Amino acid sequence: MIKVIIRTIIMYIFISLGVRLMGKRQIGDMQPTELVVTLLISEIAAIPLQDFSQPISIGLVAIFMLVLLEIAASVLIMKNLRLRRVLSGKAITVINGGKIDQKAMKSTRMTVFDLIEMLRMQNVFNIEEVDTAVLEINGNLSVCLKKEAQPTTVKDLNLEANNTGIALPIISDGKIVDSSLEFFKKSRSWLYDILNKMNLHSDDIFIMTLDRTGKISTIKKEKNI
């Protein structure tokens, strides 16, 4: 009995530290790689707790290696957009300009009932009110309502709201996001012209976003990071 208690305490402490090292996002919205690591950790942790003939050190080493792999994968995904797309996939627009993209829904194996249910979870009960809906990598649905369906704010009392749709990153951590440029039907040449006018290089930018009205928002990289 004492052996069971000691092993359980050791595994609990070690797994808690591992999850903490992988970051806070692990607890909330898990990416595909994070979900795989979580499932593997739970399976590995159960082996030394059920089979006393297995040294607990084997489980601890395996869990430690999984944590290191997840941290390394997170760093690589952050720096390489192509690798991020391979390992984590990409967000898919299922409603664009108020029109359902049936091809996109088919590629994600999403039914109309799934879409309506996910909209209800975003407090949207009429699909005709939706301007843009994006299925995120973690499976959540991000929704932007049409102008006439948007709730009134204090700002709207003095300024009429424009139907800008969703703002997408066209530069992320110095990397140009070609999929966002394609969404807005823009080219790299257009982006380079914008950067030249701003006297900036893509490497100088932490994030640059664009919406349907052509509004560009830019956050430069901090030099000390």
C-alpha positions as CSV (number, residue, x, y, z in Angstrom):
1,M,0.0,0.0,0.0
2,I,2.8,2.4,0.9
3,K,4.5,1.7,-2.4
4,V,1.3,2.6,-4.3
5,I,1.0,5.9,-2.4
6,I,4.7,6.8,-3.0
7,R,4.5,6.0,-6.7
8,T,1.3,7.9,-7.1
9,I,2.7,11.0,-5.4
10,I,5.8,11.0,-7.5
11,M,3.9,10.6,-10.8
12,Y,1.5,13.3,-9.7
13,I,4.2,15.8,-8.9
14,F,6.2,15.0,-12.1
15,I,3.2,15.2,-14.4
16,S,2.1,18.4,-12.9
17,L,5.5,19.9,-13.4
18,G,5.5,18.6,-17.0
19,V,2.1,20.2,-17.8
20,R,3.3,23.4,-16.2
21,L,6.4,23.5,-18.4
22,M,4.3,22.9,-21.6
23,G,2.5,26.2,-20.9
24,K,-0.9,27.4,-19.7
25,R,-2.5,26.8,-23.1
26,Q,-2.2,23.1,-22.4
27,I,-4.9,23.4,-19.8
28,G,-7.3,25.3,-22.0
29,D,-7.3,24.9,-25.8
30,M,-5.0,22.1,-26.8
31,Q,-3.4,21.9,-30.2
32,P,-3.2,18.5,-32.0
33,T,0.4,17.9,-30.8
34,E,-0.5,18.9,-27.3
35,L,-3.4,16.4,-27.3
36,V,-1.2,13.6,-28.5
37,V,1.4,14.3,-25.7
38,T,-1.4,14.5,-23.1
39,L,-2.8,11.1,-24.1
40,L,0.7,9.5,-24.2
41,I,1.5,10.9,-20.8
42,S,-1.7,9.5,-19.3
43,E,-0.9,6.0,-20.8
44,I,2.7,6.0,-19.7
45,A,1.9,7.2,-16.1
46,A,-0.6,4.3,-15.7
47,I,2.0,1.6,-16.4
48,P,4.2,1.9,-13.3
49,L,1.2,2.5,-11.1
50,Q,-0.4,-0.8,-12.3
51,D,2.6,-3.0,-12.8
52,F,5.0,-2.9,-9.8
53,S,7.6,-4.9,-11.8
54,Q,8.2,-1.9,-13.9
55,P,10.7,0.7,-12.5
56,I,9.0,4.1,-12.0
57,S,12.2,5.7,-13.4
58,I,11.2,4.3,-16.9
59,G,7.9,6.2,-16.8
60,L,9.5,9.4,-15.5
61,V,12.1,9.4,-18.3
62,A,9.5,8.7,-20.9
63,I,7.3,11.6,-19.6
64,F,10.3,13.9,-19.4
65,M,11.2,13.1,-23.1
66,L,7.6,13.8,-24.2
67,V,7.6,17.2,-22.4
68,L,10.9,18.1,-24.1
69,L,9.6,17.0,-27.5
70,E,6.4,19.1,-27.0
71,I,8.4,22.2,-26.0
72,A,10.8,21.7,-28.9
73,A,7.8,21.3,-31.3
74,S,6.2,24.4,-29.9
75,V,9.3,26.5,-30.6
76,L,9.7,25.1,-34.1
77,I,6.0,25.7,-34.9
78,M,6.3,29.3,-33.6
79,K,9.2,30.0,-36.0
80,N,8.2,27.9,-39.0
81,L,4.7,28.5,-40.6
82,R,5.0,25.5,-42.9
83,L,5.8,23.2,-40.0
84,R,2.9,24.7,-38.1
85,R,0.6,23.9,-40.9
86,V,1.9,20.3,-41.1
87,L,1.7,19.5,-37.4
88,S,-1.2,21.6,-36.3
89,G,-3.2,22.2,-39.5
90,K,-4.7,25.6,-40.4
91,A,-7.9,27.5,-39.7
92,I,-10.6,27.0,-42.3
93,T,-13.2,29.6,-43.3
94,V,-16.6,27.9,-43.5
95,I,-18.7,31.0,-43.9
96,N,-17.2,33.8,-46.1
97,G,-19.1,37.0,-46.8
98,G,-22.3,35.5,-45.5
99,K,-22.0,32.5,-47.8
100,I,-21.4,29.0,-46.6
101,D,-18.4,27.4,-48.2
102,Q,-19.7,23.9,-48.8
103,K,-16.3,22.7,-50.1
104,A,-14.6,23.8,-46.9
105,M,-17.3,22.1,-44.8
106,K,-16.9,18.9,-46.8
107,S,-13.1,18.9,-46.3
108,T,-13.5,19.2,-42.5
109,R,-16.3,16.6,-42.5
110,M,-18.6,19.2,-40.8
111,T,-22.4,18.8,-41.3
112,V,-24.9,21.7,-41.3
113,F,-26.1,20.5,-37.9
114,D,-22.5,20.7,-36.5
115,L,-22.2,24.3,-37.9
116,I,-25.6,25.4,-36.4
117,E,-24.7,23.8,-33.0
118,M,-21.3,25.6,-32.9
119,L,-23.0,28.9,-33.9
120,R,-25.5,28.4,-31.0
121,M,-22.5,28.0,-28.6
122,Q,-21.4,31.5,-29.8
123,N,-24.9,32.8,-29.0
124,V,-25.8,33.0,-32.7
125,F,-29.2,31.5,-33.5
126,N,-29.6,32.7,-37.1
127,I,-27.1,31.6,-39.6
128,E,-28.1,34.5,-41.9
129,E,-26.6,37.0,-39.4
130,V,-23.1,35.6,-39.9
131,D,-20.7,37.3,-42.1
132,T,-17.6,35.2,-41.4
133,A,-17.1,32.0,-39.5
134,V,-13.7,30.4,-39.1
135,L,-13.0,26.9,-37.8
136,E,-9.9,27.3,-35.7
137,I,-7.1,24.7,-35.3
138,N,-8.3,23.8,-31.8
139,G,-11.8,23.0,-33.1
140,N,-13.5,26.2,-31.9
141,L,-15.6,28.4,-34.2
142,S,-14.8,32.1,-34.4
143,V,-17.7,34.2,-35.6
144,C,-18.0,37.7,-37.1
145,L,-21.6,39.0,-37.5
146,K,-22.9,41.1,-40.3
147,K,-23.1,44.9,-39.7
148,E,-26.9,44.9,-39.1
149,A,-26.6,42.0,-36.6
150,Q,-23.8,43.4,-34.6
151,P,-24.7,44.6,-31.0
152,T,-24.7,48.3,-30.5
153,T,-21.8,49.8,-28.6
154,V,-21.1,53.3,-27.2
155,K,-18.8,53.9,-30.1
156,D,-21.6,53.2,-32.6
157,L,-23.6,56.1,-31.2
158,N,-21.1,58.5,-32.8
159,L,-19.7,56.3,-35.6
160,E,-21.5,53.9,-37.9
161,A,-19.9,50.5,-37.8
162,N,-18.3,49.2,-41.0
163,N,-18.6,45.6,-42.0
164,T,-14.9,44.9,-41.9
165,G,-15.2,41.1,-41.6
166,I,-12.4,39.4,-39.9
167,A,-8.8,40.8,-39.6
168,L,-6.2,38.2,-40.5
169,P,-2.4,38.2,-39.9
170,I,-0.5,38.8,-43.1
171,I,2.8,38.9,-41.3
172,S,3.4,36.8,-38.1
173,D,6.7,37.1,-36.2
174,G,8.5,38.3,-39.4
175,K,7.0,35.6,-41.6
176,I,4.6,36.5,-44.5
177,V,1.4,34.5,-44.3
178,D,0.6,33.7,-47.9
179,S,-2.8,32.0,-47.0
180,S,-4.1,35.3,-45.6
181,L,-2.9,37.2,-48.7
182,E,-4.8,34.8,-50.8
183,F,-7.9,35.3,-48.7
184,F,-7.9,39.0,-49.4
185,K,-6.7,38.4,-53.0
186,K,-3.4,40.3,-52.4
187,S,0.1,39.4,-53.6
188,R,3.5,39.6,-52.0
189,S,4.3,42.5,-54.4
190,W,1.4,44.5,-52.9
191,L,2.7,43.7,-49.4
192,Y,6.3,44.7,-50.3
193,D,5.0,48.0,-51.6
194,I,3.2,48.6,-48.3
195,L,6.3,47.8,-46.3
196,N,8.4,50.1,-48.5
197,K,6.0,53.0,-47.8
198,M,6.3,52.3,-44.1
199,N,10.1,52.0,-44.3
200,L,9.9,48.5,-42.7
201,H,11.0,45.0,-43.5
202,S,8.9,41.9,-42.7
203,D,11.6,40.9,-40.2
204,D,10.9,44.1,-38.2
205,I,7.2,43.2,-37.7
206,F,5.8,41.0,-34.9
207,I,2.3,41.0,-36.4
208,M,0.5,42.8,-39.2
209,T,-3.2,42.3,-39.8
210,L,-5.5,43.3,-42.7
211,D,-9.3,43.4,-43.0
212,R,-11.7,43.7,-45.9
213,T,-11.7,47.5,-45.8
214,G,-7.9,47.5,-46.4
215,K,-7.2,48.7,-42.8
216,I,-3.7,47.6,-41.8
217,S,-2.6,47.3,-38.1
218,T,1.0,46.7,-37.3
219,I,2.9,45.8,-34.1
220,K,6.7,46.0,-34.4
221,K,9.0,43.5,-32.8
222,E,10.6,44.6,-29.5
223,K,14.3,44.8,-29.9
224,N,15.1,43.2,-26.5
225,I,13.2,40.0,-27.3
